[in-house]
Amino acid sequence: MDVRLKRAYEPAEDSDGYRILIDRLWPRGLSREQARLDEWERELAPSTELRKWFGHDPNRFPDFRRRYLHELGEHREALASLRERAREGTLTLVYAAKDTDHNDAVVLAEVLRRGLPRGA
């Protein structure tokens, strides 16, 4: 399974395969032509409440991860669809966050590769 992560502001490449934006909000200053997305999956993004609480604070990431996993547990069908797509070819999760280590795409990629942990 080939699941990749890429910032929305990085140029799209053919090697990205199927490109899916997984943020609830459209990236600022980015045109649809520049984004070259195949899909925008808002429902898999963290809730507005969780996103605002997290505020991209790396110290909050462990708790954010736990809460986001719980939210993802409500979207098993959409997750299964993405896992299937990743089995068929490259799937690139596109996100806007500046921090490449502490964001929702990191968590979602982990879930797609390994599945949801028990209790999520």
Residue pairs with C-beta under 8 A, 6 or more apart in sequence:
1 83
1 86
1 87
1 112
1 113
2 17
2 86
2 89
2 90
2 91
3 86
3 91
3 92
3 93
3 109
3 112
3 113
4 16
4 17
4 90
4 91
4 92
4 93
4 109
5 92
5 93
5 95
5 100
5 105
5 106
5 109
6 16
6 19
6 92
6 93
6 94
6 95
7 94
7 95
7 96
7 97
7 98
7 100
8 21
8 23
8 27
8 30
8 35
8 94
8 95
8 96
9 27
9 30
9 96
12 19
12 34
12 35
12 36
15 90
16 90
16 92
17 89
17 90
17 91
17 92
18 38
18 39
18 85
18 89
18 90
18 91
18 92
19 35
19 36
19 37
19 38
19 39
19 92
19 94
20 37
20 38
20 39
20 40
20 41
20 82
20 91
20 92
20 93
20 94
21 27
21 35
21 37
21 39
21 40
21 41
21 94
21 95
22 41
22 44
22 45
22 93
22 94
22 95
22 104
22 105
22 108
23 42
23 45
23 94
23 95
23 96
23 97
23 104
24 42
24 45
24 46
24 47
24 48
24 51
25 96
26 40
27 35
27 96
28 96
30 96
35 94
37 94
41 78
41 82
43 75
43 78
44 72
44 75
44 78
44 79
44 82
44 108
45 51
45 104
46 54
46 64
46 67
46 68
46 71
46 104
47 71
50 64
50 67
50 68
50 71
51 104
53 60
53 64
54 60
54 61
54 64
56 97
56 98
56 99
56 102
56 103
58 99
58 101
58 102
61 102
64 102
64 107
65 107
68 104
68 107
69 107
69 111
69 116
69 117
69 120
70 120
72 79
72 107
72 108
72 111
72 116
72 120
73 116
73 120
76 116
79 111
79 112
79 116
82 91
82 112
83 112
85 91
86 112
91 112
93 105
93 108
93 109
93 112
94 105
95 103
95 104
95 105
97 103
97 104
97 105
100 106
